[in-house]
Amino acid sequence: MAYKTLLVEDADGVLHVTLNRPDVHNAFNDELIAEAIELFGSVAPKSAARAIVLKGTGANFCAGADLNWMSRMVAYSREENIRDSSQLAKMYALIDECPLPIIGRIQGAAIGGGVGLVAVCDIAIATRNAKFGLSEVKLGILPAVISPYVIGKIGRSHARALFLTGERFDAERAHHIGLVHRLVDDEAALDVAVDESIALIKSSGPEAVRECKKLIAHVAGRELADAVPYTIEAIATRRTSEEGQQGMGAFLRKEKAPWSRK
């Protein structure tokens, strides 16, 4: 499918997805949301790709919601707002639940919904001069749709401080609170760091990586009594799978696993 607001490139088993609205700092509107739903909804569990890199073109990662799109919302009825917000929620859910690991390449500003995109990345890497903000309260609204993912990433304490004030914060703080996982000096170093994360993912079993995402989603927030039976079944299934047998066998023979030889 040809996209208007996204650039999509499959390079060496990695899907590079670029928000492509640099004139509005990659802010999203209904068109971008629809295209992201189409794209991430089409990623099959058995996809040949090993990872996705999510990034923004130009100086900034994502400035959140487009002002022109927001101006239309002012006249929306409650029902229209619910339909609109449901689409936004669907986009974040599909990215969060994507079977492939997602690496976020974060430069410039990530504001409002842009922070939500950072939060649904499995690995988020940012430049040290990146800026962040959950500024919805400044507009009299809420970071509602993104809240499950942001709170899941930074916890209630930091969410209270940042949601209620709407303050801007720097990359060091974003790293400290767990929103991003690694900081680098500039965009050249950012590309190197992204490539390093891709290499680490490619050195791991493709099915195991995807099953790890399922494991985390299932175990997080569950009571131990509910989580443990799932973990027992999960490891038994992986040990007896073809990939698990190949990986453990290669390790015992002190050989590279099949997926690492490619």
Legacy VTK file of the C-alpha trace (Angstrom):
# vtk DataFile Version 3.0
C-alpha trace
ASCII
DATASET POLYDATA
POINTS 262 float
0.000 0.000 0.000
1.219 3.523 -0.819
1.118 5.871 2.174
0.916 9.668 2.169
1.991 10.380 5.754
4.380 7.481 6.341
7.552 6.343 4.627
7.948 2.573 4.800
11.118 0.767 3.761
12.042 -2.883 4.210
15.834 -3.059 4.431
17.686 -6.262 5.317
14.819 -7.697 7.312
14.030 -4.478 9.186
10.936 -2.394 8.531
11.751 1.321 8.784
8.582 3.340 9.461
9.038 7.109 9.278
6.452 9.707 10.249
6.586 11.945 7.191
4.943 15.274 7.983
8.006 17.435 8.710
6.181 20.696 7.939
4.088 20.131 11.099
6.842 18.397 13.102
5.317 14.991 12.284
2.161 15.768 14.217
-0.538 13.239 13.513
-3.979 13.762 12.043
-6.783 11.425 11.089
-4.980 10.424 7.879
-1.752 9.441 9.639
-3.716 7.564 12.288
-5.617 5.614 9.611
-2.409 4.775 7.764
-0.653 3.663 10.969
-3.633 1.434 11.776
-3.429 -0.098 8.308
0.330 -0.618 8.529
0.666 -2.012 12.045
-2.535 -4.030 11.677
-0.985 -5.801 8.693
2.185 -6.982 10.473
1.715 -10.738 10.603
2.950 -12.819 13.551
4.987 -14.871 11.049
6.399 -11.840 9.236
9.824 -12.319 7.693
10.925 -8.981 9.160
12.884 -9.117 12.411
12.224 -5.629 13.797
10.627 -2.241 13.159
12.380 1.114 13.526
9.939 3.952 14.238
11.268 7.454 13.514
10.361 10.926 12.347
11.660 12.851 9.373
13.168 16.305 9.853
14.156 17.977 13.105
11.556 16.412 15.415
10.208 12.970 16.228
6.530 13.864 16.768
4.779 16.975 18.076
1.600 15.109 18.987
-1.722 16.158 17.495
-1.899 18.385 14.417
-3.393 21.821 15.164
-5.636 21.773 12.092
-6.957 18.371 13.128
-7.514 19.650 16.672
-9.351 22.723 15.393
-11.974 20.452 13.845
-12.420 18.627 17.145
-13.671 21.807 18.799
-16.888 21.475 16.819
-17.204 17.696 17.268
-20.103 16.261 19.239
-19.390 13.871 22.100
-20.196 10.922 19.827
-17.822 12.204 17.136
-15.100 12.659 19.744
-15.608 9.099 20.941
-15.264 7.761 17.381
-12.175 9.900 16.818
-10.555 8.866 20.102
-11.365 5.225 19.415
-9.301 5.390 16.226
-6.410 6.963 18.110
-6.650 4.286 20.798
-6.668 1.590 18.122
-3.474 2.987 16.611
-1.617 2.902 19.918
-2.931 -0.578 20.751
-1.807 -1.994 17.404
1.679 -0.501 17.781
1.917 -1.706 21.386
0.757 -5.212 20.465
2.813 -5.468 17.271
4.460 -8.921 17.203
7.789 -7.460 16.063
10.106 -5.569 18.414
9.900 -1.820 17.827
12.933 0.436 18.196
12.167 4.138 18.612
14.666 6.572 17.101
13.913 9.786 18.992
15.322 13.173 17.978
14.171 16.731 18.603
10.778 17.011 20.278
8.294 14.354 21.362
5.228 16.100 22.745
1.830 14.824 23.909
0.886 11.947 21.650
4.518 11.819 20.541
5.394 10.738 24.086
2.735 8.060 23.673
4.573 6.772 20.609
7.824 6.672 22.577
6.041 4.720 25.303
4.856 1.966 22.940
8.360 1.368 21.587
10.065 -1.696 23.050
13.454 0.015 22.881
13.587 3.824 22.859
16.844 5.603 22.031
17.077 9.394 22.103
19.596 12.151 21.513
20.675 14.076 24.604
19.116 17.280 23.281
15.681 15.700 22.770
12.763 17.359 24.555
9.584 15.829 25.909
6.285 17.056 27.287
2.836 15.849 28.287
1.279 19.254 27.752
-2.381 18.312 27.306
-3.481 20.037 30.533
-2.207 23.333 29.093
-5.017 22.990 26.537
-7.596 21.959 29.115
-7.588 18.326 27.976
-5.992 15.067 29.132
-3.283 12.625 27.963
-6.047 10.059 28.253
-5.615 7.639 25.350
-1.842 7.402 25.821
-2.037 7.108 29.626
-2.012 3.270 29.877
1.242 3.127 27.924
2.956 6.138 29.494
2.003 5.148 33.057
3.100 1.594 32.288
6.483 2.983 31.245
7.175 5.667 33.888
4.905 4.651 36.783
2.269 6.556 38.779
4.660 8.820 40.634
6.299 10.363 37.569
2.965 10.414 35.730
1.465 12.490 38.531
4.239 15.051 38.322
4.296 15.292 34.525
0.598 14.871 33.672
-0.572 17.462 36.198
1.974 20.174 35.388
2.299 19.647 31.642
5.927 20.664 32.034
8.593 20.107 29.410
11.456 17.804 30.417
14.800 16.919 28.930
16.270 13.641 27.734
18.174 13.063 30.963
14.926 13.080 32.924
13.206 10.934 30.292
16.017 8.416 30.709
15.913 8.614 34.506
12.176 7.846 34.652
12.385 5.014 32.113
10.634 6.623 29.165
13.746 6.125 27.045
16.375 3.433 27.519
19.512 4.956 26.038
20.877 8.431 25.316
23.402 9.345 22.638
25.139 12.583 21.721
23.808 13.269 18.224
21.894 11.807 15.292
24.918 10.050 13.856
25.346 8.232 17.163
21.592 7.640 17.186
21.799 5.669 13.943
24.724 3.646 15.309
22.792 2.853 18.494
19.714 1.793 16.514
21.877 -0.515 14.382
23.388 -2.011 17.550
19.914 -2.794 18.888
18.941 -4.353 15.553
22.068 -6.545 15.667
21.205 -7.718 19.176
17.674 -8.617 18.094
18.947 -10.456 15.018
21.318 -12.506 17.176
18.293 -13.824 19.102
15.703 -16.387 18.067
13.000 -14.655 15.974
10.173 -16.634 17.547
11.631 -16.262 21.035
11.759 -12.469 20.697
8.110 -12.351 19.647
7.065 -14.716 22.410
8.938 -12.504 24.896
6.660 -9.621 23.938
3.648 -11.834 24.675
5.190 -12.958 27.960
5.747 -9.403 29.172
2.231 -8.345 28.173
0.701 -11.306 30.010
2.787 -11.205 33.188
2.889 -7.433 33.791
0.304 -6.390 36.356
-0.980 -9.905 37.026
-1.058 -11.687 40.346
1.629 -14.337 40.798
-0.953 -17.132 40.905
-2.187 -16.098 37.466
1.229 -15.448 35.954
3.075 -18.613 37.023
1.014 -21.224 35.094
1.461 -19.175 31.921
5.226 -18.965 32.417
5.485 -22.739 32.937
3.591 -23.426 29.726
5.567 -20.771 27.852
9.026 -22.129 28.671
7.953 -25.741 28.064
6.627 -24.753 24.643
9.820 -22.881 23.730
12.135 -25.690 24.895
10.347 -28.217 22.728
9.939 -25.925 19.709
12.130 -26.329 16.646
13.771 -22.970 17.281
14.397 -23.758 20.939
15.903 -27.119 20.083
18.153 -25.516 17.462
19.273 -22.741 19.780
20.012 -24.930 22.788
21.706 -27.537 20.596
23.942 -24.937 18.972
24.869 -23.517 22.379
25.856 -26.941 23.719
27.930 -27.610 20.602
29.501 -24.144 20.944
28.179 -23.164 17.525
26.262 -20.157 16.302
22.507 -20.556 16.220
21.016 -20.785 12.699
19.543 -17.266 12.824
22.955 -15.809 13.782
24.653 -17.291 10.722
22.593 -15.242 8.259
LINES 1 263
262 0 1 2 3 4 5 6 7 8 9 10 11 12 13 14 15 16 17 18 19 20 21 22 23 24 25 26 27 28 29 30 31 32 33 34 35 36 37 38 39 40 41 42 43 44 45 46 47 48 49 50 51 52 53 54 55 56 57 58 59 60 61 62 63 64 65 66 67 68 69 70 71 72 73 74 75 76 77 78 79 80 81 82 83 84 85 86 87 88 89 90 91 92 93 94 95 96 97 98 99 100 101 102 103 104 105 106 107 108 109 110 111 112 113 114 115 116 117 118 119 120 121 122 123 124 125 126 127 128 129 130 131 132 133 134 135 136 137 138 139 140 141 142 143 144 145 146 147 148 149 150 151 152 153 154 155 156 157 158 159 160 161 162 163 164 165 166 167 168 169 170 171 172 173 174 175 176 177 178 179 180 181 182 183 184 185 186 187 188 189 190 191 192 193 194 195 196 197 198 199 200 201 202 203 204 205 206 207 208 209 210 211 212 213 214 215 216 217 218 219 220 221 222 223 224 225 226 227 228 229 230 231 232 233 234 235 236 237 238 239 240 241 242 243 244 245 246 247 248 249 250 251 252 253 254 255 256 257 258 259 260 261
